[in-house]
Amino acid sequence: MKNIQSYINEHKDRFLNELIELLKIPSVSADSAYKNDVLKTAEAVKKSLEKAGCDSVEICETEGYPIVYGEKIVDSNLPTILVYGHYDVQPADPIELWDSAPFEPIIKSTEIHPEGAIFARGACDDKGQMYMHVKAMEFMTSTNQLPCNVKFMIEGEEEVGSVSLSKFVKDNHEKLKNDVILISDTGMISKETPSITTGLRGLSYVEVEVTGPNRDLHSGLYGGAVANPINILTKMIASLHDENNHITIPGFYDKVEELSLNERAEMAKAPFSLDRYKAALDIDSVYGEEGYSTNERNSIRPTLDVNGIWGGYTGEGAKTVIASKAYAKISMRLVPNQDWEDITELFKTHFESIAPSGTRIKVTPHHGGQGYVTPIDSIGYQAASKAYQETFGKTPIPQRSGGSIPIVALFEKELKSKTILMGFGLDSDAIHSPNEHFGVWNYLKGIETIPLFYKYFTELKA
C-alpha cells in the first residue's frame, strides 16, 4: 500500500500517546470495583473508532459489559472483514511485583526491545494489539485505501469468559455477517521470525471446595482425628497426574487429536532454544508430559493446572488451626475435538469419586471454550501470509498456540466464518503477569502489516 511507512513515521508519537491514554484506564472486568473504568474504556474505544473513519459506531448494552460495534461499508459487493478484540484486562495483582505502576504506562528499553516497550497492564493483551487495528483503519480511510468493508466488535468480558458476547453473536447473525474474522490476541515466534497462529487450545475452568468439619478446629485437640481439608485437597490434586505427568481422569484423552509424526516434524522446524527458554524463566529444567517436546506440551497436548489454592490461616504469625474448608481454582487447556463441557463433567465426576469419607466436595464450573484450527490453505491464511512476507521480508511459520480464545470456535459455529489470528506479541511480553509490556516496534509493525491483509484478502476473493 502507498505511503504506509511514511504515514506511520509521521504519526508514531500520536499512535503511542493514544495507546498510553487507553492503558491508563484500569478496565479490570473481573473486579466490580473497576466497573466505571470498564465502561469508560468502552466509551474511549467508541470515540477512537469514530475518529478512525467508521461511518457508524454504537455501544451495545449486554447483561454484562457492553460491546463496541463499528462499521464502514464501502460496497455491499465487496468482501467484509470482521475485526474482533477486547478492551478489558486482567487484574494487576500482585502489584508489588511490578517495577512500575500497572496503570501508569511507561516506555523503556529492554534486551529484546532496545527501541522501547510499553509497560502496563493490557499493553499486549489486548489493548495494544486491538488498537493496532484502529490505527490501521485510520490509515486506510484517511488515505482512501480501504479496499473492502470492515466491521469491528470489541468486547469487555474476554478475560472473564465472554458470556455476554456469546448471546450477542447468536442474536446478531446479520449484523455480524462477514467473509473472514481477523483477531490480534496472540503472538509470534520473534521479531525476526514471524508466525501465524493456526490453532488454539480449548479451556475448562473450575473451582473446587473441600469441606471437612463444620468449623475451624484446634490442631492440637483435633489434629490426626478428623480429615484436614487442606491436606485432603492437596492429595487429591496430586493424584490428577501420574508419574509421567499424564492426566489420570478417566476418559480425558478419548477425543484428543493425535498429530502425525510428519506434522510434528513440521512444527519442530520453528526456531527454538531450550537453553534460552529456561534462562528466560530462570529454571534449570523443563517439566511436562513424557514423550513430548516443550513446544508440543504447550500447544498440541491438553493440560491440567492449579491456578490458585487457599484455606486456613495465611496471616502473619501462627494460628494452629485445622480449616473447615479448602479451595482451589483449576484450569484445563484442551486440544481440538475435546468438548469443554464434556471434560468439565468428567473432571467433576472423577474429583467427587476420589474424595475420602469425612469430606464433602463441591465442583463449580466457571467458563470454558472449544479448541480451534485454521487451515493454512484458506484464502484468509494466504492473505495473512502475503502481508507478513511484504513487511517482514520472509514467509511466516504456521504455529499452534497453547492459549485459548474460546469465542473463536463460537464464531465459526454461529457466523460460519474462519478466523485469522495475526498476533504481534512475544512470549516475553509477560501477559497476565507483572510487568506486562508490548514492544513499540511490534505495535507499529502490526499497524503496517494489517492493511496489507485487507489488500490481499480482497484481491484473493475477487
Residue pairs with C-beta under 8 A, 6 or more apart in sequence:
1 140
1 143
1 145
1 451
1 452
1 455
2 143
2 145
3 143
4 139
4 448
4 451
4 452
5 448
7 139
7 142
7 143
8 15
8 139
8 444
8 447
8 448
11 135
12 444
15 135
15 443
15 444
15 447
16 107
16 118
16 440
16 443
18 48
18 131
18 135
19 105
19 118
19 127
19 128
19 131
19 443
20 105
20 118
20 120
21 44
22 41
22 44
22 45
22 48
22 87
22 127
22 131
23 103
23 105
23 118
23 120
23 121
23 122
23 123
23 127
23 128
24 103
24 104
24 105
24 120
25 37
25 40
25 41
25 44
25 103
26 34
26 37
26 89
26 92
26 102
26 103
26 121
27 34
27 37
27 38
27 40
27 41
27 87
27 88
27 89
27 122
27 156
28 34
28 37
28 38
28 88
28 89
28 90
28 91
28 92
28 121
28 159
29 38
29 65
29 88
29 89
29 156
29 157
29 158
29 159
29 160
30 90
30 91
30 159
30 160
31 91
38 65
38 87
38 88
38 156
39 65
39 66
41 87
41 88
41 156
42 59
42 65
42 66
42 68
42 87
42 156
43 59
44 87
45 68
45 87
45 130
45 134
45 154
46 57
46 58
46 59
46 68
46 70
48 131
48 134
49 57
49 68
49 70
49 134
49 137
49 152
49 154
50 57
50 70
51 138
52 134
52 135
52 137
52 138
52 141
53 72
53 137
53 138
53 140
53 141
53 142
53 146
54 70
54 71
54 72
54 137
54 150
54 152
55 71
55 72
55 73
56 70
56 71
56 72
57 68
57 69
57 70
57 71
57 152
58 68
58 69
58 70
59 66
59 67
59 68
59 69
60 66
60 67
60 68
60 69
60 168
62 164
62 165
62 167
62 168
63 163
63 164
63 167
64 156
64 157
64 163
64 164
65 88
65 155
65 156
65 157
65 164
66 156
67 153
67 154
67 155
67 156
67 164
67 165
67 168
68 87
68 152
68 153
68 154
68 155
69 151
69 152
69 153
69 154
69 175
70 151
70 152
71 149
71 150
71 151
71 152
72 137
72 141
72 146
72 149
72 150
73 80
73 149
74 146
74 147
74 148
74 149
75 149
76 149
78 147
78 148
78 149
78 458
79 148
79 149
79 179
79 180
79 457
79 458
79 461
80 148
80 149
80 150
80 151
80 177
80 178
80 179
81 148
81 149
81 150
81 151
81 178
81 179
81 180
81 181
81 182
81 453
81 454
81 457
82 150
82 151
82 152
82 153
82 176
82 178
82 180
82 181
82 182
82 415
82 417
83 133
83 150
83 151
83 152
83 153
83 181
83 182
83 183
84 153
84 154
84 155
84 181
84 182
84 183
84 185
84 407
84 411
84 419
85 126
85 129
85 130
85 133
85 152
85 154
85 155
85 183
85 184
85 185
86 126
86 130
86 154
86 155
86 156
86 157
86 158
86 159
86 185
87 126
87 127
87 130
87 154
87 155
87 156
88 155
88 156
88 157
88 158
88 159
88 160
89 121
89 122
89 125
89 126
89 127
89 159
90 121
90 122
90 125
90 159
90 431
90 432
92 98
92 102
92 103
92 121
92 434
94 434
95 102
95 434
97 434
97 435
98 434
98 435
99 119
99 434
99 435
100 106
100 119
100 435
102 120
102 121
102 434
102 436
103 120
103 121
104 120
105 118
105 119
105 120
105 123
106 118
106 119
106 120
107 116
107 117
107 118
107 119
107 440
108 116
108 117
108 119
109 115
109 116
109 117
110 117
110 437
112 191
112 426
112 428
112 439
113 437
113 439
113 440
113 441
113 442
115 439
115 440
115 441
116 439
116 440
117 123
117 429
117 437
117 438
117 439
117 440
118 128
118 437
118 438
118 439
118 440
118 443
119 435
119 436
119 437
120 436
120 437
121 436
122 128
122 436
123 429
123 436
123 437
123 438
124 187
124 425
124 429
124 431
124 436
124 437
124 438
125 185
125 425
125 429
125 431
125 432
125 436
126 158
126 184
126 185
128 425
128 438
128 443
129 184
129 185
129 423
129 424
129 425
129 438
129 446
130 154
130 184
130 185
131 443
132 184
132 424
132 443
132 446
132 447
132 450
133 152
133 182
133 184
133 450
134 152
135 447
136 446
136 447
136 450
136 451
136 454
137 146
137 150
137 152
139 145
139 447
139 451
140 146
140 147
140 451
140 454
145 451
145 455
146 454
147 454
147 455
147 458
147 459
148 454
148 457
148 458
150 454
151 176
151 178
153 165
153 176
155 162
155 164
155 165
155 168
157 163
157 164
157 165
158 165
158 185
158 405
158 407
160 367
161 205
161 366
161 367
161 368
161 406
162 367
162 369
162 406
162 407
162 410
163 367
165 407
165 410
166 407
166 410
169 176
169 407
169 410
169 411
169 414
169 415
170 414
173 414
173 415
176 415
177 415
178 415
178 417
179 417
179 457
179 461
180 379
180 380
180 417
180 418
180 419
180 420
180 457
181 408
181 411
181 415
181 417
181 418
181 419
181 420
182 419
182 420
182 422
182 450
182 453
183 405
183 408
183 419
183 420
183 421
183 422
184 421
184 422
184 423
184 424
184 446
184 450
185 405
185 421
185 423
186 197
186 200
186 401
186 403
186 405
186 421
186 422
186 423
186 425
187 197
187 401
187 423
187 424
187 425
187 426
187 427
187 429
188 194
188 195
188 196
188 396
188 399
188 423
188 424
188 425
188 426
189 195
189 270
189 271
189 397
189 399
190 271
190 426
191 426
191 439
191 441
191 442
191 445
193 270
193 271
193 394
193 397
194 388
194 392
194 394
194 396
194 397
195 270
195 396
195 397
195 398
195 399
196 381
196 384
196 385
196 388
196 396
196 397
196 398
196 399
196 420
196 421
196 422
197 374
197 399
197 400
197 401
197 421
197 423
198 373
198 374
198 375
198 376
198 381
198 398
198 399
198 400
198 421
199 299
199 300
199 336
199 371
199 372
199 373
199 374
199 399
199 400
199 401
200 371
200 372
200 400
200 401
200 403
200 404
200 405
200 408
200 421
201 299
201 302
201 333
201 334
201 335
201 371
201 401
201 402
201 403
201 404
202 333
202 334
202 335
202 336
202 338
202 339
202 340
202 368
202 369
202 370
202 371
202 372
202 404
202 406
202 409
203 331
203 332
203 333
203 334
203 340
203 367
203 368
203 369
203 404
203 406
204 331
204 332
204 334
204 340
204 341
204 343
204 344
204 347
204 365
204 368
205 307
205 329
205 330
205 331
205 332
205 365
205 366
205 367
205 368
206 329
206 330
206 331
206 332
206 344
206 347
206 348
206 363
206 364
206 365
206 366
207 327
207 328
207 329
207 330
207 363
207 364
207 366
208 233
208 327
208 328
208 329
208 330
208 351
208 361
208 362
208 363
208 364
209 325
209 326
209 327
209 361
209 362
209 363
209 364
210 229
210 232
210 233
210 236
210 325
210 326
210 327
210 355
210 359
210 360
210 361
211 229
211 324
211 325
211 359
211 360
211 361
211 362
212 226
212 227
212 228
212 229
212 232
212 322
212 323
212 324
212 325
212 358
212 359
213 222
213 226
213 227
213 322
213 324
214 324
215 324
216 312
216 321
216 322
216 323
216 324
217 226
217 321
217 322
217 324
218 320
218 321
218 322
219 320
219 321
219 322
220 320
222 322
223 322
226 322
226 358
227 356
227 357
227 358
227 359
228 322
228 323
229 311
229 322
229 323
229 324
229 325
229 326
229 359
230 311
230 312
230 323
230 326
232 326
232 355
232 356
232 359
233 309
233 311
233 326
233 327
233 328
234 309
236 351
236 354
236 355
237 306
237 309
237 328
237 330
239 248
239 354
240 247
240 248
240 249
240 304
241 247
241 248
241 304
242 248
244 289
244 290
244 291
245 287
245 288
245 289
245 290
246 289
246 290
247 253
247 302
247 303
247 304
248 350
249 304
249 346
249 347
249 350
250 346
250 350
251 346
252 302
252 343
252 346
253 302
255 337
255 338
255 339
255 342
256 301
256 302
256 335
256 337
256 338
257 300
257 335
257 336
257 337
259 267
259 300
264 296
264 300
267 295
267 296
267 299
267 300
267 399
267 400
268 293
268 295
269 397
270 295
270 397
270 399
272 294
272 295
274 286
274 294
277 286
277 294
278 284
278 285
278 286
280 427
280 428
286 294
288 294
288 297
288 298
288 301
289 297
289 301
292 300
292 301
297 303
298 402
299 399
299 400
299 401
299 402
300 335
300 400
301 335
302 332
302 333
302 334
302 335
302 338
303 332
303 333
304 330
304 331
304 332
305 330
305 331
305 332
305 333
306 328
306 329
306 330
307 329
307 330
307 331
308 327
308 328
308 329
309 326
309 327
309 328
309 329
310 326
310 327
310 328
311 323
311 325
311 326
311 327
312 321
312 322
312 323
312 326
313 319
313 321
313 323
329 366
330 347
332 343
332 347
333 402
333 404
334 340
334 343
334 370
334 371
334 404
335 371
336 370
336 371
336 372
336 373
337 371
338 370
338 371
339 370
340 368
340 369
340 370
340 406
341 368
343 368
344 365
344 368
347 363
348 363
348 365
351 361
351 363
352 361
352 363
355 361
367 406
368 406
369 404
369 405
369 406
369 407
369 408
369 409
369 410
370 406
370 409
370 410
371 404
371 409
372 405
372 408
372 409
372 412
372 419
373 400
374 380
374 381
374 418
374 419
374 420
374 421
375 381
375 418
376 398
378 418
379 457
379 460
379 461
380 418
380 419
380 420
380 457
381 398
381 420
382 456
382 460
383 420
383 453
383 456
383 457
383 459
383 460
384 396
384 420
384 422
384 453
384 456
385 395
385 396
386 452
386 456
387 422
387 449
387 450
387 452
387 453
387 455
387 456
388 394
388 395
388 396
388 449
389 395
389 396
390 449
390 452
391 445
391 448
391 449
391 452
392 445
392 449
401 421
405 421
408 419
408 421
411 417
411 419
412 418
412 419
420 453
422 446
422 449
422 450
422 453
424 442
424 443
424 445
424 446
424 449
425 431
425 438
425 442
426 439
426 442
429 436
429 437
429 438
429 439
430 436
430 437
